[in-house]
């Protein structure tokens, strides 16, 4: 699996090829765009940003659900950053985030703590 930075022009092409993508990707203000690829084929999109104390996921969408690609993408993101991963999940995605190790605080955020190396 690879996660590669893309331009807004490349994003438009991916949206055109995957018609059931979320309306989120049509927002002209989004940044930190990445395509998630498996076997060199786009399987999802990621919008994220590096903050001072964390790697923040604005949005992640996998096109073909229930195949384990989301979990693999999170594992790849964990390799990309030495920081905790944070985000705000949509309600129906909370079981997914729990499955990949997210912890929910009393706010609306989740955190996946960076594993400490032995």
Secondary structure, DSSP 8 states (H G I E B T S, - for coil): -EEEE--HHHHHHHHHHSTT--GGGG-TT--SEEEEEETTEEEEEEEEEE-SSEEEEEEEEESS-SSSHHHHHHHHHHHH-SSEEEEE--GGGHHHHHHTT-EE-SSSEEEE------
